[in-house]
Amino acid sequence: MILANEKLKAMEQTLAKGKQIQDDCTAVVKKLRAIIHSTEEKLRVHKKQALFFTHLSAKTVPKGLHCLPLRLSTEYYSLYSSA
């Protein structure tokens, strides 16, 4: 009888530890989901800002500078093709 009570108490302690670990895991899962949600929201905001700045830079750069790399490349290749 005493041996059975000791085993019962050991089993209760084991189950209590298991429940505590499960509760801790649940809290960790909730925290990680909140972090993921926050990170996704920040990513969405940064993508929106990047798109805005891309459009802004395309509108504010003078057209002559905007086409400059293409003109320089064309001139470079035309100089070497004529030589």
Order of alpha helices (4+ residues) and beta strands (2+ residues): alpha-alpha-alpha
